[in-house]
Amino acid sequence: MTLRHTPVRPTDNRASHTFDSLRLTAASDPGNGAIYLTILGEHFGAIPAERLLPMTRWARSLLGDMATVRRFEGVFTRIARAHAGVQATLGAPAPVHSIRVRDHRIHFVIDPAAARFIKLNLVAQWPYEAGVMRYMLARLAPDDVFADVGAHAGYFSLIASSLGAVAYAIEPQRDLIRVIERNAAINGAERLHALPLAVSNRDGMTSMLRLGGSPGMQMHGERIGDNHATPQNRHVDWIPTVRLDTLFGDELVRPRFVKIDVEGLELRALAGAARLIDANATAFIVELHPHLVADFGGDLKDLGRMFEGPRWRAVDVSSDPPVPIALADGLARALRGTKEEDGRVTLAIEPSAWRPGPWRAAP
C-alpha cells in the first residue's frame, strides 16, 4: 500500500500547486465549507480520517508492536476528532433528539461526545431527573441567573434558558463545550453562556484525563496520581479552576440557582461559594456522591455544617414530585446508598425565607 504525503511548501501566489490553489479558493470564497474539508484532507494526506483507526488494527497484526500501535491509535483518534470538529464548526448535518418541557421543545445534537448521555437518559429514562426539572419549573423565573456546574451537554442549562433565565453552563471537558455551543445555537438560546472551566475551592489550574464526554468516563488528575498529571502528558488537559465566589462576586451576575453535579467534588465547589452561601439568596441543587467525596478526602457530613441553622431548608428533588426533607435526613439517606446507588440523592437547599414551592406543577 502506498501512502501519499503532502509536504509543507512555501506559499505560491500563482496558485501553481494544488494546496496553494485550495488556500486561495478558501480565501476568496470563505462561505465554501467543503473547501476546508478538502484542505484538511490535503494536510493529513490522502487517507480519510475514519480509515486511520482501522489501519492501526492492520498494523497490530503486521508489526506485533503493541506499544507503538497504542501511541499511533492515540494520534489517529485525535485526528479523527479534529476532523469531526471541523465538520461541526462548518455546520455539518447531525442527528438531533428533541424533548418537550411544558410548552418548550428543546433539541440536542447527537454528537459522539454526548450520544451515550442522550441514549441512556433522554431516550431510555425520559423524563430524566424529573424531580429536579419540576423544582426548576416551579422556582425559575424569567431573567433569573442559573449556574449549571458540571453542565455536560447543557441539559439543565437549556431547560433554564427555555424558561427565560440567563444560564451559565460550566463544563471542564472541551469536547462537551463544543456540544453545549451547538445545542445553544440550534435552540436559539442566546443567553446561554458556556464556560470552559472547573469549579473548586481555589482559583488555579487542575488536570483531567482525556477520556471522552460519556457519563462517568472523565477522571480528575488527583485520582490518578501526580506522576500522570504533567504538562508534557498529551493525554491530560489542564483547565482553569475557579471559585463560585470569584465568578459571581458581582451582584449583577449573582445566581439565584446553582446546580452542582461534579462527581465527588461537590464539597470543594461549595467551599468556594462561602460568600454566596452567607448571602442566603441562592438555592443550591446538589447531586450527592458520598464515596466519591471520600476519594477526594471529604466527608459529606460537612455539607450539613455549611447550611446549618434556620436560614435554610432542604427539598429532596430526587423524588418526583419533590418533597421537603430535613437536611440531616437527606444526607443520611445518601450515605446509606451503595456505590451502585451513589448519586441518586439530589437535594435542593434553599433559603427558608422563600415561600414553599408548588411541587405538583407538571413538567
Buried (B, 14 or more C-beta within 10 A) or exposed (E): EEEEEBEEEEEEEEBEBEBBEBBBBBEEEEEEBEBBBBBBBBEBEEBEBEEBBEBBEEBBEEEEEEEEBEEBBBEBBBBBBBBBEBBBEBEEEBEEBEBEBEEEEBBBBBBBBBBBBBBEBBEEEEBBBBBBBBBBBBBBEEEBBBBBBBBBBBBBBBBBBBBEBBBBBBBBBBBBBBBBBBBBEBBEBEBBBBBBBBBBBEBEEBBBBBEBBBEEEBBBBBBBEEEBBEEEBEEBBEBBBBBBBBBBEEEEEBBBBBBBBBBBBBBBBBBBBBBBBEEBBBBBBBBBBBBBBEBBEBEBBEBBEBBEEEEBBBBBBBBBBBEEBEBEEBBBBBBEBEEEEBBEBBBBBBEEEEEEBEBEEEB
